[in-house]
Amino acid sequence: MAWRTGAGPRGAFVRKLAAALFMKHGRRSRPCGTSTNPAPTFTSLHHRRRASGGRRDRRPEVIVVEDDPALAELLTFGLEARGYRFRHFRNGREALDLLKTMDTRGSVQPPLLLLDVDLPALDGYSIFEELQKECPGKFRVVFTTVHGSETEQLRGLEAGAMDYMVKPMSLRVALEKIRRWVGR
């Protein structure tokens, strides 16, 4: 699991690019790099609940399982800018192990899981199948992949996913779809 975003020169470039997109459309009031907030830190639901006096954070949670660092950085930057809680995993096996143990009880709605199909260690379809067997309904799943054929899209939808996003994707379009999926 990635514990911090924005590390390294590539992350800085992606953040500046994403910030430019938001500033162009009036979404950000501060130029990139001048925020008084530190880089986002990924914390457990238990830690957030303790920090808020036992109450859960009511903001929708989005979990990104994506091995492409540039795309993951872009998505997590957009999610942060829009005020979502988020987590990021780069490896399929690691993601599955932590997703199965994640406490989502008490959430207003299940977290949205953006699940890449092609991942190291374990593919997205296998992760989805395992989650459906062991903890059905715990997550709302949207597959993300470069495979945009009708057959591949139907495979994901017929398996039970909410939707299927083909990469490359526009950050603005992705964020609008996420907003609709989480009902925000």
TIRO-2110 file (N, C-alpha, C; in Angstrom, 1 decimal):
// TIRO-2110
0.8, -1.2, 0.0, N, 1, A
0.0, 0.0, 0.0, CA, 1, A
0.9, 1.2, 0.0, C, 1, A
0.5, 2.2, -0.8, N, 2, A
1.3, 3.5, -0.8, CA, 2, A
0.8, 4.3, 0.4, C, 2, A
1.8, 4.8, 1.2, N, 3, A
1.4, 5.6, 2.4, CA, 3, A
1.4, 7.1, 2.2, C, 3, A
2.1, 7.5, 1.2, N, 4, A
2.2, 8.9, 0.8, CA, 4, A
2.1, 9.1, -0.7, C, 4, A
1.6, 10.2, -1.1, N, 5, A
1.6, 10.4, -2.5, CA, 5, A
2.5, 11.6, -2.8, C, 5, A
2.8, 11.8, -4.1, N, 6, A
3.6, 13.0, -4.4, CA, 6, A
5.1, 12.9, -4.3, C, 6, A
5.5, 11.7, -4.0, N, 7, A
7.0, 11.5, -3.8, CA, 7, A
7.7, 11.5, -5.2, C, 7, A
8.8, 12.1, -5.2, N, 8, A
9.6, 12.1, -6.4, CA, 8, A
9.3, 13.1, -7.5, C, 8, A
10.1, 13.3, -8.5, N, 9, A
9.9, 14.3, -9.5, CA, 9, A
8.7, 14.0, -10.4, C, 9, A
8.4, 12.7, -10.6, N, 10, A
7.3, 12.3, -11.5, CA, 10, A
6.0, 12.7, -10.7, C, 10, A
5.9, 12.5, -9.4, N, 11, A
4.7, 12.8, -8.7, CA, 11, A
4.5, 14.3, -8.6, C, 11, A
5.6, 15.1, -8.5, N, 12, A
5.5, 16.5, -8.5, CA, 12, A
4.9, 17.0, -9.8, C, 12, A
5.4, 16.5, -10.9, N, 13, A
4.9, 16.9, -12.2, CA, 13, A
3.4, 16.6, -12.4, C, 13, A
3.0, 15.4, -12.0, N, 14, A
1.6, 15.0, -12.1, CA, 14, A
0.7, 15.9, -11.3, C, 14, A
1.2, 16.3, -10.0, N, 15, A
0.4, 17.2, -9.2, CA, 15, A
0.3, 18.6, -9.8, C, 15, A
1.4, 19.1, -10.4, N, 16, A
1.3, 20.4, -11.1, CA, 16, A
0.4, 20.4, -12.3, C, 16, A
0.5, 19.3, -13.1, N, 17, A
-0.4, 19.1, -14.2, CA, 17, A
-1.9, 19.1, -13.8, C, 17, A
-2.2, 18.3, -12.8, N, 18, A
-3.6, 18.2, -12.3, CA, 18, A
-4.0, 19.6, -11.7, C, 18, A
-3.1, 20.2, -11.0, N, 19, A
-3.5, 21.5, -10.4, CA, 19, A
-3.8, 22.5, -11.5, C, 19, A
-3.0, 22.5, -12.6, N, 20, A
-3.3, 23.4, -13.7, CA, 20, A
-4.7, 23.2, -14.3, C, 20, A
-5.1, 21.9, -14.4, N, 21, A
-6.4, 21.6, -14.9, CA, 21, A
-7.5, 22.2, -13.9, C, 21, A
-7.3, 22.0, -12.6, N, 22, A
-8.3, 22.5, -11.7, CA, 22, A
-8.3, 24.0, -11.7, C, 22, A
-7.1, 24.7, -11.7, N, 23, A
-7.1, 26.1, -11.6, CA, 23, A
-7.7, 26.7, -12.9, C, 23, A
-7.6, 26.1, -14.0, N, 24, A
-8.1, 26.6, -15.3, CA, 24, A
-9.6, 26.7, -15.2, C, 24, A
-10.2, 25.8, -14.4, N, 25, A
-11.7, 25.7, -14.3, CA, 25, A
-12.2, 26.2, -12.9, C, 25, A
-11.3, 26.9, -12.2, N, 26, A
-11.7, 27.5, -11.0, CA, 26, A
-11.9, 26.6, -9.8, C, 26, A
-11.3, 25.4, -9.9, N, 27, A
-11.5, 24.4, -8.8, CA, 27, A
-10.5, 24.6, -7.7, C, 27, A
-9.4, 25.2, -7.9, N, 28, A
-8.4, 25.4, -6.8, CA, 28, A
-8.2, 26.9, -6.7, C, 28, A
-8.0, 27.3, -5.4, N, 29, A
-7.7, 28.7, -5.2, CA, 29, A
-6.3, 29.0, -5.0, C, 29, A
-5.5, 27.9, -4.7, N, 30, A
-4.0, 28.1, -4.4, CA, 30, A
-3.2, 27.4, -5.5, C, 30, A
-2.1, 28.0, -6.0, N, 31, A
-1.3, 27.3, -6.9, CA, 31, A
-0.7, 26.0, -6.3, C, 31, A
-0.4, 25.1, -7.1, N, 32, A
0.2, 23.8, -6.7, CA, 32, A
1.5, 24.1, -5.9, C, 32, A
1.6, 23.4, -4.8, N, 33, A
2.9, 23.6, -4.0, CA, 33, A
2.8, 24.6, -3.0, C, 33, A
1.7, 25.4, -2.9, N, 34, A
1.6, 26.4, -1.9, CA, 34, A
0.6, 26.1, -0.8, C, 34, A
0.1, 24.9, -0.8, N, 35, A
-0.9, 24.5, 0.2, CA, 35, A
-0.2, 24.4, 1.5, C, 35, A
-1.0, 24.8, 2.6, N, 36, A
-0.4, 24.7, 3.9, CA, 36, A
-0.6, 23.3, 4.5, C, 36, A
-1.3, 22.4, 3.8, N, 37, A
-1.5, 21.0, 4.2, CA, 37, A
-0.4, 20.2, 3.7, C, 37, A
0.1, 19.2, 4.6, N, 38, A
1.2, 18.3, 4.1, CA, 38, A
0.6, 17.3, 3.1, C, 38, A
1.5, 16.5, 2.5, N, 39, A
1.0, 15.5, 1.6, CA, 39, A
0.0, 14.6, 2.4, C, 39, A
-1.0, 14.1, 1.7, N, 40, A
-2.0, 13.2, 2.4, CA, 40, A
-1.4, 12.0, 2.9, C, 40, A
-1.8, 11.6, 4.1, N, 41, A
-1.4, 10.4, 4.8, CA, 41, A
-2.5, 9.4, 4.8, C, 41, A
-2.2, 8.2, 4.4, N, 42, A
-3.3, 7.2, 4.5, CA, 42, A
-3.3, 6.6, 5.9, C, 42, A
-4.5, 6.6, 6.4, N, 43, A
-4.7, 6.1, 7.8, CA, 43, A
-5.8, 5.1, 7.8, C, 43, A
-5.8, 4.2, 8.8, N, 44, A
-6.9, 3.2, 8.9, CA, 44, A
-8.2, 3.8, 9.3, C, 44, A
-9.3, 3.1, 9.0, N, 45, A
-10.6, 3.6, 9.5, CA, 45, A
-10.6, 3.7, 11.0, C, 45, A
-10.0, 2.8, 11.7, N, 46, A
-9.9, 2.7, 13.1, CA, 46, A
-9.3, 4.0, 13.7, C, 46, A
-8.1, 4.4, 13.1, N, 47, A
-7.4, 5.6, 13.5, CA, 47, A
-8.3, 6.8, 13.3, C, 47, A
-8.9, 6.9, 12.1, N, 48, A
-9.8, 8.1, 11.9, CA, 48, A
-10.9, 8.2, 12.9, C, 48, A
-11.5, 7.0, 13.2, N, 49, A
-12.6, 7.0, 14.1, CA, 49, A
-12.2, 7.4, 15.5, C, 49, A
-11.0, 7.0, 16.0, N, 50, A
-10.5, 7.4, 17.3, CA, 50, A
-10.3, 8.9, 17.3, C, 50, A
-9.7, 9.4, 16.2, N, 51, A
-9.3, 10.9, 16.1, CA, 51, A
-10.5, 11.7, 16.1, C, 51, A
-11.7, 11.2, 15.6, N, 52, A
-12.9, 12.0, 15.6, CA, 52, A
-13.8, 11.8, 16.7, C, 52, A
-13.3, 11.2, 17.8, N, 53, A
-14.1, 11.0, 19.0, CA, 53, A
-15.0, 9.8, 18.8, C, 53, A
-14.7, 8.8, 18.0, N, 54, A
-15.5, 7.6, 17.8, CA, 54, A
-16.5, 7.7, 16.7, C, 54, A
-16.6, 8.8, 16.1, N, 55, A
-17.5, 9.0, 14.9, CA, 55, A
-16.8, 8.7, 13.7, C, 55, A
-17.5, 8.1, 12.7, N, 56, A
-16.9, 7.9, 11.4, CA, 56, A
-16.9, 9.2, 10.5, C, 56, A
-15.9, 9.3, 9.7, N, 57, A
-15.9, 10.4, 8.8, CA, 57, A
-17.0, 10.1, 7.7, C, 57, A
-17.8, 11.1, 7.5, N, 58, A
-19.0, 11.0, 6.6, CA, 58, A
-18.6, 11.1, 5.1, C, 58, A
-17.4, 11.6, 4.8, N, 59, A
-17.0, 11.8, 3.4, CA, 59, A
-16.9, 10.4, 2.7, C, 59, A
-17.4, 10.3, 1.5, N, 60, A
-17.2, 9.1, 0.8, CA, 60, A
-15.8, 8.6, 0.6, C, 60, A
-15.6, 7.3, 0.7, N, 61, A
-14.3, 6.7, 0.6, CA, 61, A
-14.1, 6.1, -0.8, C, 61, A
-13.0, 6.3, -1.4, N, 62, A
-12.7, 5.7, -2.7, CA, 62, A
-11.3, 5.0, -2.6, C, 62, A
-11.3, 3.8, -3.0, N, 63, A
-10.1, 2.9, -2.9, CA, 63, A
-9.6, 2.7, -4.3, C, 63, A
-8.4, 3.1, -4.6, N, 64, A
-7.8, 3.0, -5.9, CA, 64, A
-6.8, 1.8, -5.9, C, 64, A
-7.0, 0.8, -6.7, N, 65, A
-6.1, -0.3, -6.9, CA, 65, A
-5.5, -0.1, -8.3, C, 65, A
-4.3, 0.5, -8.4, N, 66, A
-3.8, 0.8, -9.7, CA, 66, A
-2.3, 0.7, -9.6, C, 66, A
-1.6, 0.0, -10.5, N, 67, A
-0.2, -0.2, -10.5, CA, 67, A
0.6, 0.9, -11.3, C, 67, A
-0.1, 1.7, -12.1, N, 68, A
0.5, 2.7, -12.9, CA, 68, A
0.7, 3.9, -12.0, C, 68, A
2.0, 4.3, -11.6, N, 69, A
2.2, 5.4, -10.6, CA, 69, A
1.6, 6.7, -11.1, C, 69, A
1.8, 7.0, -12.4, N, 70, A
1.3, 8.3, -12.9, CA, 70, A
-0.2, 8.5, -12.8, C, 70, A
-0.9, 7.4, -13.2, N, 71, A
-2.4, 7.4, -13.2, CA, 71, A
-2.9, 7.4, -11.7, C, 71, A
-2.2, 6.6, -10.9, N, 72, A
-2.6, 6.6, -9.5, CA, 72, A
-2.4, 8.0, -8.8, C, 72, A
-1.3, 8.6, -9.1, N, 73, A
-1.0, 10.0, -8.6, CA, 73, A
-2.1, 11.0, -9.1, C, 73, A
-2.4, 10.9, -10.3, N, 74, A
-3.4, 11.8, -10.9, CA, 74, A
-4.8, 11.6, -10.2, C, 74, A
-5.2, 10.4, -10.1, N, 75, A
-6.5, 10.1, -9.5, CA, 75, A
-6.5, 10.5, -8.0, C, 75, A
-5.5, 10.2, -7.3, N, 76, A
-5.5, 10.5, -5.8, CA, 76, A
-5.4, 12.0, -5.6, C, 76, A
-4.7, 12.7, -6.5, N, 77, A
-4.7, 14.2, -6.4, CA, 77, A
-6.1, 14.7, -6.6, C, 77, A
-6.8, 14.2, -7.7, N, 78, A
-8.1, 14.7, -7.9, CA, 78, A
-9.1, 14.4, -6.8, C, 78, A
-8.9, 13.2, -6.2, N, 79, A
-9.8, 12.8, -5.1, CA, 79, A
-9.5, 13.7, -3.9, C, 79, A
-8.3, 14.0, -3.6, N, 80, A
-7.9, 14.9, -2.5, CA, 80, A
-8.5, 16.3, -2.7, C, 80, A
-8.3, 16.8, -3.9, N, 81, A
-8.8, 18.1, -4.3, CA, 81, A
-10.3, 18.2, -4.1, C, 81, A
-11.0, 17.1, -4.3, N, 82, A
-12.5, 17.1, -4.2, CA, 82, A
-13.0, 16.7, -2.8, C, 82, A
-12.1, 16.5, -1.9, N, 83, A
-12.5, 16.2, -0.5, CA, 83, A
-12.8, 14.8, -0.2, C, 83, A
-12.5, 13.8, -1.0, N, 84, A
-12.8, 12.4, -0.7, CA, 84, A
-11.7, 11.9, 0.2, C, 84, A
-12.1, 10.8, 1.0, N, 85, A
-11.2, 10.0, 1.7, CA, 85, A
-10.7, 9.0, 0.7, C, 85, A
-9.5, 8.6, 0.7, N, 86, A
-9.0, 7.6, -0.3, CA, 86, A
-7.9, 6.8, 0.2, C, 86, A
-7.7, 5.7, -0.4, N, 87, A
-6.5, 4.8, -0.2, CA, 87, A
-6.1, 4.3, -1.6, C, 87, A
-4.8, 4.0, -1.6, N, 88, A
-4.2, 3.5, -2.9, CA, 88, A
-3.4, 2.2, -2.7, C, 88, A
-3.6, 1.2, -3.5, N, 89, A
-2.8, 0.0, -3.5, CA, 89, A
-2.2, -0.2, -4.9, C, 89, A
-1.0, -0.7, -4.9, N, 90, A
-0.3, -0.9, -6.2, CA, 90, A
-0.3, -2.4, -6.6, C, 90, A
-0.6, -3.3, -5.7, N, 91, A
-0.4, -4.7, -5.9, CA, 91, A
-1.7, -5.4, -5.6, C, 91, A
-2.1, -6.3, -6.5, N, 92, A
-3.3, -7.0, -6.3, CA, 92, A
-3.4, -7.9, -5.0, C, 92, A
-2.4, -8.6, -4.7, N, 93, A
-2.4, -9.5, -3.5, CA, 93, A
-2.5, -8.7, -2.3, C, 93, A
-1.7, -7.6, -2.2, N, 94, A
-1.7, -6.8, -1.0, CA, 94, A
-3.0, -6.1, -0.9, C, 94, A
-3.6, -5.6, -2.0, N, 95, A
-4.9, -5.0, -1.9, CA, 95, A
-6.0, -6.0, -1.4, C, 95, A
-6.0, -7.2, -1.9, N, 96, A
-7.0, -8.2, -1.5, CA, 96, A
-6.9, -8.5, 0.0, C, 96, A
-5.7, -8.7, 0.5, N, 97, A
-5.5, -9.0, 1.9, CA, 97, A
-6.0, -7.9, 2.8, C, 97, A
-5.8, -6.7, 2.4, N, 98, A
-6.2, -5.6, 3.3, CA, 98, A
-7.7, -5.3, 3.1, C, 98, A
-8.2, -5.4, 1.9, N, 99, A
-9.6, -5.2, 1.6, CA, 99, A
-10.5, -6.1, 2.4, C, 99, A
-10.1, -7.4, 2.5, N, 100, A
-10.9, -8.4, 3.2, CA, 100, A
-11.0, -8.1, 4.7, C, 100, A
-10.0, -7.5, 5.2, N, 101, A
-10.0, -7.2, 6.7, CA, 101, A
-10.4, -5.8, 7.0, C, 101, A
-10.7, -5.0, 6.0, N, 102, A
-11.1, -3.6, 6.2, CA, 102, A
-12.5, -3.5, 6.9, C, 102, A
-12.6, -2.7, 7.9, N, 103, A
-13.9, -2.5, 8.6, CA, 103, A
-14.7, -1.4, 7.9, C, 103, A
-15.8, -1.8, 7.2, N, 104, A
-16.6, -0.8, 6.5, CA, 104, A
-18.0, -0.7, 7.2, C, 104, A
-18.2, -1.4, 8.3, N, 105, A
-19.5, -1.3, 9.0, CA, 105, A
-19.7, 0.1, 9.5, C, 105, A
-20.9, 0.5, 9.5, N, 106, A
-21.2, 1.8, 9.9, CA, 106, A
-21.1, 2.9, 8.9, C, 106, A
-20.6, 2.5, 7.7, N, 107, A
-20.4, 3.5, 6.6, CA, 107, A
-21.8, 3.8, 6.1, C, 107, A
-22.0, 5.0, 5.6, N, 108, A
-23.2, 5.4, 5.0, CA, 108, A
-23.5, 4.6, 3.8, C, 108, A
-22.5, 4.3, 3.0, N, 109, A
-22.6, 3.4, 1.9, CA, 109, A
-21.2, 2.7, 1.7, C, 109, A
-21.2, 1.6, 1.1, N, 110, A
-19.9, 0.9, 0.9, CA, 110, A
-18.9, 1.7, 0.1, C, 110, A
-17.6, 1.6, 0.4, N, 111, A
-16.6, 2.4, -0.3, CA, 111, A
-16.6, 2.0, -1.8, C, 111, A
-16.3, 3.0, -2.6, N, 112, A
-16.1, 2.8, -4.1, CA, 112, A
-14.7, 2.2, -4.3, C, 112, A
-14.6, 1.1, -5.0, N, 113, A
-13.4, 0.5, -5.3, CA, 113, A
-13.1, 0.6, -6.8, C, 113, A
-12.1, 1.4, -7.2, N, 114, A
-11.6, 1.5, -8.6, CA, 114, A
-10.6, 0.5, -8.7, C, 114, A
-10.9, -0.6, -9.5, N, 115, A
-10.0, -1.8, -9.5, CA, 115, A
-9.5, -2.0, -10.9, C, 115, A
-8.2, -1.9, -11.0, N, 116, A
-7.5, -2.1, -12.3, CA, 116, A
-7.6, -3.6, -12.6, C, 116, A
-7.8, -4.0, -13.9, N, 117, A
-7.8, -5.4, -14.2, CA, 117, A
-6.5, -6.0, -14.3, C, 117, A
-5.5, -5.3, -14.8, N, 118, A
-4.1, -5.9, -14.9, CA, 118, A
-3.2, -5.4, -13.8, C, 118, A
-3.0, -6.2, -12.8, N, 119, A
-2.2, -5.8, -11.6, CA, 119, A
-1.1, -6.9, -11.4, C, 119, A
0.0, -6.5, -10.8, N, 120, A
1.0, -7.5, -10.4, CA, 120, A
0.4, -8.3, -9.2, C, 120, A
0.8, -9.5, -9.2, N, 121, A
0.6, -10.5, -8.1, CA, 121, A
-0.8, -11.1, -8.2, C, 121, A
-1.9, -10.4, -8.6, N, 122, A
-3.2, -10.9, -8.7, CA, 122, A
-4.1, -9.9, -9.5, C, 122, A
-4.8, -10.4, -10.5, N, 123, A
-5.5, -9.6, -11.4, CA, 123, A
-6.8, -9.1, -10.7, C, 123, A
-7.4, -8.0, -11.3, N, 124, A
-8.6, -7.4, -10.7, CA, 124, A
-9.8, -8.3, -10.7, C, 124, A
-10.0, -9.2, -11.8, N, 125, A
-11.1, -10.1, -11.8, CA, 125, A
-11.0, -11.1, -10.6, C, 125, A
-9.8, -11.6, -10.3, N, 126, A
-9.6, -12.5, -9.2, CA, 126, A
-9.9, -11.8, -7.9, C, 126, A
-9.5, -10.6, -7.7, N, 127, A
-9.8, -9.9, -6.5, CA, 127, A
-11.3, -9.7, -6.3, C, 127, A
-11.9, -9.3, -7.4, N, 128, A
-13.4, -9.1, -7.4, CA, 128, A
-14.1, -10.4, -7.0, C, 128, A
-13.7, -11.5, -7.6, N, 129, A
-14.4, -12.8, -7.4, CA, 129, A
-14.2, -13.2, -5.9, C, 129, A
-13.0, -13.0, -5.4, N, 130, A
-12.7, -13.4, -4.0, CA, 130, A
-13.5, -12.5, -3.0, C, 130, A
-13.6, -11.2, -3.3, N, 131, A
-14.4, -10.3, -2.5, CA, 131, A
-15.9, -10.7, -2.5, C, 131, A
-16.4, -11.0, -3.7, N, 132, A
-17.8, -11.4, -3.8, CA, 132, A
-18.1, -12.7, -3.0, C, 132, A
-17.1, -13.6, -3.0, N, 133, A
-17.3, -14.9, -2.2, CA, 133, A
-17.2, -14.6, -0.7, C, 133, A
-16.2, -13.9, -0.3, N, 134, A
-16.0, -13.8, 1.1, CA, 134, A
-16.7, -12.6, 1.8, C, 134, A
-17.0, -11.5, 1.1, N, 135, A
-17.6, -10.4, 1.7, CA, 135, A
-18.5, -9.6, 0.7, C, 135, A
-19.5, -10.3, 0.2, N, 136, A
-20.4, -9.7, -0.8, CA, 136, A
-21.0, -8.4, -0.4, C, 136, A
-21.0, -7.4, -1.2, N, 137, A
-21.6, -6.1, -0.9, CA, 137, A
-20.8, -5.2, -0.1, C, 137, A
-19.6, -5.6, 0.2, N, 138, A
-18.7, -4.7, 1.1, CA, 138, A
-18.2, -3.5, 0.3, C, 138, A
-18.0, -3.7, -1.0, N, 139, A
-17.5, -2.6, -1.9, CA, 139, A
-18.3, -2.5, -3.1, C, 139, A
-18.4, -1.2, -3.6, N, 140, A
-19.0, -1.0, -4.9, CA, 140, A
-17.8, -0.9, -5.9, C, 140, A
-17.8, -1.8, -6.9, N, 141, A
-16.6, -2.0, -7.7, CA, 141, A
-16.8, -1.4, -9.1, C, 141, A
-15.8, -0.6, -9.6, N, 142, A
-15.7, -0.2, -11.0, CA, 142, A
-14.4, -0.7, -11.5, C, 142, A
-14.4, -1.4, -12.6, N, 143, A
-13.1, -1.9, -13.2, CA, 143, A
-12.5, -0.8, -14.0, C, 143, A
-11.2, -0.7, -14.0, N, 144, A
-10.5, 0.3, -14.8, CA, 144, A
-9.4, -0.5, -15.6, C, 144, A
-9.3, -0.3, -16.9, N, 145, A
-8.3, -1.1, -17.7, CA, 145, A
-8.1, -0.4, -19.1, C, 145, A
-7.1, -0.9, -19.7, N, 146, A
-6.8, -0.4, -21.1, CA, 146, A
-7.6, -1.3, -22.1, C, 146, A
-8.1, -2.4, -21.6, N, 147, A
-8.9, -3.3, -22.5, CA, 147, A
-10.3, -2.8, -22.7, C, 147, A
-10.6, -2.1, -23.8, N, 148, A
-11.8, -1.5, -24.0, CA, 148, A
-12.8, -2.2, -24.9, C, 148, A
-12.5, -3.4, -25.3, N, 149, A
-13.4, -4.1, -26.2, CA, 149, A
-14.7, -4.4, -25.5, C, 149, A
-15.7, -4.6, -26.4, N, 150, A
-17.1, -4.9, -25.9, CA, 150, A
-17.1, -6.1, -25.0, C, 150, A
-16.3, -7.1, -25.4, N, 151, A
-16.3, -8.4, -24.7, CA, 151, A
-15.7, -8.2, -23.3, C, 151, A
-14.6, -7.4, -23.2, N, 152, A
-14.0, -7.2, -21.9, CA, 152, A
-14.9, -6.3, -21.0, C, 152, A
-15.6, -5.3, -21.6, N, 153, A
-16.5, -4.5, -20.8, CA, 153, A
-17.6, -5.3, -20.2, C, 153, A
-18.2, -6.2, -21.1, N, 154, A
-19.3, -7.0, -20.7, CA, 154, A
-18.8, -8.0, -19.6, C, 154, A
-17.6, -8.5, -19.7, N, 155, A
-17.1, -9.5, -18.7, CA, 155, A
-17.1, -8.8, -17.4, C, 155, A
-16.7, -7.6, -17.3, N, 156, A
-16.7, -6.9, -16.0, CA, 156, A
-18.1, -6.6, -15.5, C, 156, A
-18.9, -6.1, -16.3, N, 157, A
-20.3, -5.8, -15.9, CA, 157, A
-21.1, -7.0, -15.6, C, 157, A
-20.9, -8.1, -16.3, N, 158, A
-21.7, -9.3, -16.1, CA, 158, A
-21.2, -10.0, -14.8, C, 158, A
-19.9, -9.7, -14.4, N, 159, A
-19.4, -10.3, -13.2, CA, 159, A
-20.0, -9.6, -12.0, C, 159, A
-20.6, -8.4, -12.2, N, 160, A
-21.3, -7.7, -11.1, CA, 160, A
-20.7, -6.3, -10.8, C, 160, A
-19.8, -5.8, -11.5, N, 161, A
-19.2, -4.5, -11.3, CA, 161, A
-20.3, -3.4, -11.6, C, 161, A
-20.2, -2.3, -11.0, N, 162, A
-21.1, -1.1, -11.2, CA, 162, A
-20.9, -0.6, -12.6, C, 162, A
-19.6, -0.5, -13.0, N, 163, A
-19.2, 0.1, -14.3, CA, 163, A
-17.8, -0.3, -14.7, C, 163, A
-17.4, 0.2, -15.8, N, 164, A
-16.1, -0.2, -16.4, CA, 164, A
-15.5, 1.1, -17.1, C, 164, A
-14.4, 1.6, -16.6, N, 165, A
-13.8, 2.7, -17.2, CA, 165, A
-12.5, 2.3, -18.0, C, 165, A
-12.5, 2.8, -19.2, N, 166, A
-11.4, 2.5, -20.1, CA, 166, A
-10.3, 3.5, -20.0, C, 166, A
-9.0, 3.1, -19.9, N, 167, A
-7.9, 4.0, -19.8, CA, 167, A
-7.3, 4.1, -21.2, C, 167, A
-6.7, 5.2, -21.5, N, 168, A
-6.5, 6.4, -20.7, CA, 168, A
-7.9, 7.1, -20.5, C, 168, A
-7.9, 7.8, -19.4, N, 169, A
-9.2, 8.5, -19.0, CA, 169, A
-8.9, 9.9, -18.7, C, 169, A
-9.9, 10.8, -18.9, N, 170, A
-9.8, 12.2, -18.5, CA, 170, A
-10.0, 12.3, -17.0, C, 170, A
-9.2, 13.0, -16.3, N, 171, A
-9.3, 13.2, -14.9, CA, 171, A
-10.7, 13.8, -14.6, C, 171, A
-11.1, 14.8, -15.3, N, 172, A
-12.3, 15.5, -15.0, CA, 172, A
-13.5, 14.6, -15.2, C, 172, A
-13.5, 13.8, -16.3, N, 173, A
-14.6, 12.8, -16.5, CA, 173, A
-14.6, 11.7, -15.4, C, 173, A
-13.4, 11.2, -15.1, N, 174, A
-13.3, 10.2, -14.0, CA, 174, A
-13.9, 10.8, -12.7, C, 174, A
-13.5, 12.0, -12.3, N, 175, A
-14.0, 12.6, -11.1, CA, 175, A
-15.5, 12.9, -11.1, C, 175, A
-16.1, 13.2, -12.3, N, 176, A
-17.5, 13.4, -12.4, CA, 176, A
-18.2, 12.0, -12.3, C, 176, A
-17.7, 11.0, -12.9, N, 177, A
-18.3, 9.7, -12.7, CA, 177, A
-18.2, 9.2, -11.2, C, 177, A
-17.1, 9.5, -10.6, N, 178, A
-17.0, 9.1, -9.2, CA, 178, A
-18.0, 9.9, -8.3, C, 178, A
-18.2, 11.1, -8.6, N, 179, A
-19.2, 11.9, -7.9, CA, 179, A
-20.6, 11.3, -8.0, C, 179, A
-20.9, 10.9, -9.2, N, 180, A
-22.2, 10.3, -9.4, CA, 180, A
-22.3, 8.9, -8.8, C, 180, A
-21.2, 8.1, -8.8, N, 181, A
-21.3, 6.8, -8.2, CA, 181, A
-21.4, 6.9, -6.7, C, 181, A
-20.8, 7.9, -6.1, N, 182, A
-20.9, 8.0, -4.6, CA, 182, A
-22.1, 8.8, -4.2, C, 182, A
-22.8, 9.4, -5.1, N, 183, A
-24.0, 10.2, -4.8, CA, 183, A
-23.7, 11.5, -4.1, C, 183, A
-22.7, 12.2, -4.6, N, 184, A
-22.2, 13.4, -3.9, CA, 184, A
-22.4, 14.6, -4.9, C, 184, A
END
